[in-house]
Amino acid sequence: MHISHNEDNNLKQLLSFSISYIRSKCGDFDIEGDSDTDIQAKELVFERTRYAYNDAVEYFEDNFLSEINSLSLDIALKEGEPVEGI
């Protein structure tokens, strides 16, 4: 990403939207945490932000579906929530 001073607010907004999106799909995580789950979530946030920045967010879910599902399962198991099919 080519970042200039004028794009600071835009990137902050895109990051905020991506955090909300990943939380809605996968569950709660600490964006500043250092657990494996938090790092996976942070990576997905950055990837989704990259897609949004390049006006291609509609392709993100298809391209990262296995990572989204994996993170969702990891968070559910970590929180002790029942997981369907297991």
NORQUI-V536860 format. One record per run of one state. SS is the DSSP state (H for helix, E for strand, - for the rest). FROM is the first residue (numbers start at 1). TO is the last residue. Records with the same first field share a line. If there is no record, write none. Layout:
SS = FROM-TO, FROM-TO
This chain:
- = 1-4, 27-35, 54-56, 64-64, 80-86
H = 5-26, 36-53, 57-63, 65-79
